[in-house]
Amino acid sequence: MVLNLAESNPTRCGLQAPGVLEALALPESLVYTPDPRGLIRARKALGERLLCKPEELFLAASTSEAYGWLFKLLCDPGDAVLVPKPGYPLFDYLAGLEGVRALPYALDYRHPRGWAIDIDRLLLDAAREKAKAIVLINPNNPTGSYIRADERVRIVEACACLGMAIIADEVFLPYALEDDGAQRSFGGESACLCFTLDGLSKLLCLPQLKLAWLRLSGPEALLAEASARLEIIADAYLSAGAPAMNALPSLLPAADGFVLSLQKRMQENMAALRGLFEEEGSPYRVLRCEGGWTAVLECPRVDSDEELALGLLLHAGVLVHPGYLFEFERDGYLTISLIVPPEQFRRGAAAMRGYLDGLLSL
Ligand SMILES: Cc1ncc(COP(=O)(O)O)c(C=O)c1O
């Protein structure tokens, strides 16, 4: 049997938010009352959680769909948006499908400080390419790095000055793994046009419900125009389903407790990984991870990432992802999902260590 340490589908990790089936069975969902921004009762409940007005919110079927809407809203074909590298391999496709260029900006790693955006280069590229938006994944997947306060100041300033928008993807925001308070939302950022994305996929581990949200903020005139235009895009799709929207008010109160229990599991898994790989003088390193669902293990480059991942699968029965899937600069990185059940995680990580040690001793 393969020990799957690449599993990031929460519905296969024994994670179950409470009260889902009951919440989906409301009679209101038998009636069709389309609203381009999403049903008001759902937006009111969200507004209470996010401390914002329902008018600042749009509902969509997923954050992936929300990206598509935003690229349509902000870009003409051929325009550029900036996306993080290493990063989740989704944005090239989402941008490409809208005829938009996804230009990578680099995150560099310094141990033990962690990941930082190469801001000078990012801002130069943004200005040269006349980028329409900067995608900030807060925290980024798979680097687990939140946008730092100093990075935020410079990016917001540049966006305001160059007329760029921020698309802040905060699906992992509450899943902090370190206690240094770096997790500050972009929701409500008012100095430039800002779209903050989140949804049920990660907040309650319910990707199958297909419900996500965008919060709009920014200078008044820009915001009014963007809201009006986004309403036309959303009205063309009307894609959020009534059962999920009607369920939202009864699902949201469980979110904080649910996040806390998953955070505990992830902390346990991270401690197990560090315990297995980071003894004094170890040739391995678990990279600093401030939040999110993914750990990154750095290994000696005895083989390409692909060969390492294939060897682990074939000879140790452990499935992990090679770093190149997330466009790491070079070989030597494997990514591991922190949401898998701890027993499976420990056994898989121990088998990995055994196999990798074997390669090093050859
Ligand atoms: C950073 C990030 N944003 C968005 C998504 C997609 O989420 P959704 O299910 O809401 O489309 C993922 C998927 O894992 C992700 O890693």
The ligand as a Tripos MOL2 file, in Angstrom:
@<TRIPOS>MOLECULE
LIG
   16    16     1     0     0
SMALL
NO_CHARGES

@<TRIPOS>ATOM
      1 C1         -3.2940   29.0400   -3.1580 C.3       1 LIG1
      2 C2         -4.5140   28.3860   -3.7230 C.ar      1 LIG1
      3 N1         -5.5300   29.1430   -4.1720 N.ar      1 LIG1
      4 C3         -6.6440   28.5860   -4.6840 C.ar      1 LIG1
      5 C4         -6.7950   27.2250   -4.7700 C.ar      1 LIG1
      6 C5         -8.0510   26.6600   -5.3710 C.3       1 LIG1
      7 O1         -9.1120   26.6980   -4.4670 O.3       1 LIG1
      8 P1        -10.6240   26.5380   -4.9590 P.3       1 LIG1
      9 O2        -11.0430   25.1550   -4.6170 O.co2     1 LIG1
     10 O3        -11.4030   27.5640   -4.1700 O.co2     1 LIG1
     11 O4        -10.6660   26.8390   -6.4080 O.co2     1 LIG1
     12 C6         -5.7550   26.3880   -4.3220 C.ar      1 LIG1
     13 C7         -5.8980   24.9330   -4.3720 C.2       1 LIG1
     14 O5         -5.2560   24.1840   -3.6720 O.2       1 LIG1
     15 C8         -4.5970   26.9840   -3.7860 C.ar      1 LIG1
     16 O6         -3.5610   26.2280   -3.3580 O.3       1 LIG1
@<TRIPOS>BOND
     1     1     2 1
     2     2     3 ar
     3     2    15 ar
     4     3     4 ar
     5     4     5 ar
     6     5     6 1
     7     5    12 ar
     8     6     7 1
     9     7     8 1
    10     8     9 2
    11     8    10 1
    12     8    11 1
    13    12    13 1
    14    12    15 ar
    15    13    14 2
    16    15    16 1
@<TRIPOS>SUBSTRUCTURE
     1 LIG1         1 GROUP 0 **** ****
